[in-house]
Amino acid sequence: MKEQKPSIGLIGCGLMGSGIAASLLRNGYPLTILEHPGNQPLAPLLGAGAKSVPAIADVAAAADLIILCVTGTPQVEAVLFSAGGLLEHLRACTTLVDCSTAIPGSTVRIAAEVEKAGGRFLDAAMTRTPKEAAEGRLNLIVGAALPDYEAVLPVLEAFSEVIVHAGPVGAGHRMKLLHNYVSLGFSAVLAEAAAMARRADMDPQLFCDVLATGGGGGVVLERLRPYIENGNCDNFRFATSNALKDLEYYCAMADEQQGWNGVAQSIRALYSQVTAAGLGQIPLPQIIDHLATTGSPEREA
C-alpha cells in the first residue's frame, strides 16, 4: 500500500515560497497556502492542486507540517505570537519548519515555545535564488534535533538539492547568516570595484576577465558579471533592502556572541546608505550604478 504523504501548510508564498510550493506539488504533497497580499499569483498553484485559506487557524487545522517562508524575525514572531497566531492554534505533534532568515536568539526562543505547545521546530535556512526554488534545487542549512531532522528530511528533499544538518535548533540560522555575510560582503566589494572601474573608464569585460582568472573569480563574480558587462541582473534578483536586513541580523548575532564585526558594520553601512537613498527594492547588482555616480562620503561632506 502506498504510504500517505503528510499534509503541508505554507505561510509565505512569495518569490521563494512559490517555488517551494510548486516543488511540493510536483512531488505529490497535499498543500494548503495562507492567503496574503505578498504572495505571488496563486492560480498556477491552485491549478496544480493546492488549496488557499484566509486564516492561520485554517492552515494549522489542515497541516501536519507547516513551512514558514517570510521575510525575517519580526514576521516569524508575528506569525507565531500575534492574536490568532500559529502558536494559539497549533495542534500537538505539528512540525514547523522555518525557512526564513532570522536572528538565531529569536529562533531558539521560538523553538522552546513551540515545544511547550507540543510541536516540533526546525530552522531550515535557504540559500540560492527563486530560479532554483522553482526548480526544486534549493540548498538548505538545517538546525534541529537529529530525530526531527531525519523525520522531516523526505519533505525537505522535495524542494531542495543540497541539505546540510548544521546542528541543534538555531544552527541553521547561524550558518545562513555566516554564509550571507560572506556572499553579500563579497558582493559589496565587487560592486564598489565595478563602480570604480566604470568611473576609471575601464572595459567591463576586461575587468571581469582579469578577476575571473585571478583572485576575484568565483560565484559572486558569475552572479554579478552579466550586469557589469551587459546590464542584465537576472542572475541576482536579491533586493538591497534584504541585503541590509541580513547584515543587520549578522551584526545582531555578532553582538549576541560578543564578536568583532567591524568589517560587517562597514558593509552594513553601504547597504543602509543605498536603501536610505530610496533604492531598497532594486536588485543588488544595480547598486553599481548608484556607486558609480556617487562621490566618496568625505568629498560630499
Secondary structure, DSSP 8 states (H G I E B T S, - for coil): -------EEEE--SHHHHHHHHHHHHTT--EEEE--TTS---HHHHHTT-EEESSHHHHHHH-SEEEE--SSHHHHHHHHHSTT-HHHH--TT-EEEE-S---HHHHHHHHHHHHHTT-EEEEEEEES-HHHHHHT-EEEEEES-HHHHHHHHHHHHTSEEEEEEEESTTHHHHHHHHHHHHHHHHHHHHHHHHHHHHHTT--HHHHHHHHHTTTT-SHHHHHHHHHHHHS--GGG--BHHHHHHHHHHHHHHHHHTT---HHHHHHHHHHHHHIIIIITTSBGGGHHHHHHT---HHHH-
